[in-house]
């Protein structure tokens, strides 16, 4: 059985997309997405976005709806990637690519590109934030001063997990979820 969510802003505002509610797929809530994209308003237009652990695709499609130039969505489930492609076709989104890869282990399956914004919303309590951040930093996936959005379980202290050169710009807690907007400063 599929679930649906609405895109909340931009050219596809109020359009519904469907997703497969698999274990670990937890779409970012409307309130949290609204906050995130308010944070990103000055930089979202013409940005290149990488949506890791894409799940429902809410963040990648929302970015495209609000003017991002390109979105690359990555997930480890064949069913999820297939549904993301169906939603892109429904929305007539031409500037989106999909990759089937287990993150962080197979990040190298995604072509290297300097992304301006990275959405990192892994399943909670799996310890995936630190190794994924390390792979992003070690690879050629981040544009100069890229922004990283990380969504975690509320109790996780992210400061010792992210690379030391990265700076937390904004944080917000909503229910059991903590949102972080981080600038990936290069040394």
C-alpha positions, -999 to 999 in steps of 0.1 A, spaced: 0 0 0 13 34 -9 12 67 11 11 102 -3 24 136 7 20 171 -8 48 193 -21 43 225 -1 59 252 -22 71 263 -56 58 254 -91 44 220 -79 28 234 -48 -1 212 -36 8 184 -60 8 150 -44 35 124 -48 32 88 -36 58 67 -18 62 32 -5 61 32 34 90 8 39 107 4 73 130 34 78 112 56 52 101 86 73 91 116 51 102 149 65 70 166 79 54 196 63 64 218 92 100 207 91 102 210 53 87 245 55 114 255 80 142 239 60 132 256 27 128 290 45 164 285 56 174 276 20 154 304 2 184 325 -5 204 297 -21 179 271 -35 174 287 -70 198 272 -95 214 249 -69 225 213 -75 211 190 -48 220 155 -36 192 137 -17 208 107 1 185 82 17 158 97 -6 129 76 6 97 95 -4 117 120 -24 100 149 -4 132 169 -1 145 164 -36 112 172 -53 106 201 -30 140 215 -40 132 212 -77 98 227 -72 114 257 -56 139 263 -84 168 240 -79 186 234 -112 192 196 -106 185 169 -80 202 136 -77 182 111 -55 198 80 -40 182 51 -22 190 15 -15 156 1 -24 147 -9 -59 110 -2 -52 118 32 -38 139 43 -68 112 30 -92 86 51 -73 108 82 -74 112 78 -111 74 75 -115 69 106 -95 94 125 -116 75 114 -147 42 125 -131 57 159 -123 74 161 -157 107 168 -139 135 165 -164 164 177 -142 165 147 -119 186 115 -117 182 84 -96 207 60 -83 203 27 -65 231 25 -39 235 17 -3 249 47 15 275 53 27 292 22 14 283 27 -23 283 65 -25 309 60 -53 281 47 -75 269 83 -77 289 103 -103 311 129 -85 297 164 -88 301 195 -66 267 197 -50 256 230 -34 230 213 -11 230 178 3 200 163 21 210 136 46 180 120 62 191 84 71 170 59 91 173 68 128 195 49 153 216 32 126 249 52 130 249 64 93 255 101 98 292 101 106 304 77 79 282 94 53 296 128 62 332 114 60 325 99 25 310 132 13 341 151 26 366 126 12 349 125 -22 343 153 -47 307 157 -39 307 191 -21 308 225 -38 328 252 -19 308 260 13 281 235 5 251 233 28 242 200 44 208 194 59 209 165 84 178 151 101 184 129 131 167 114 161 162 141 188 187 128 213 217 125 189 244 151 196 256 159 161 286 181 169 311 154 176 299 134 146 303 159 118 337 169 104 355 195 125 356 220 96 318 220 93 298 247 110 263 243 124 243 273 111 208 264 124 191 237 145 155 229 154 138 202 173 103 192 164 88 162 183 113 133 182 133 149 152 162 173 152 170 192 121 204 207 114 216 230 86 254 228 83 279 246 62 307 223 49 336 246 51 367 233 33 401 236 50 
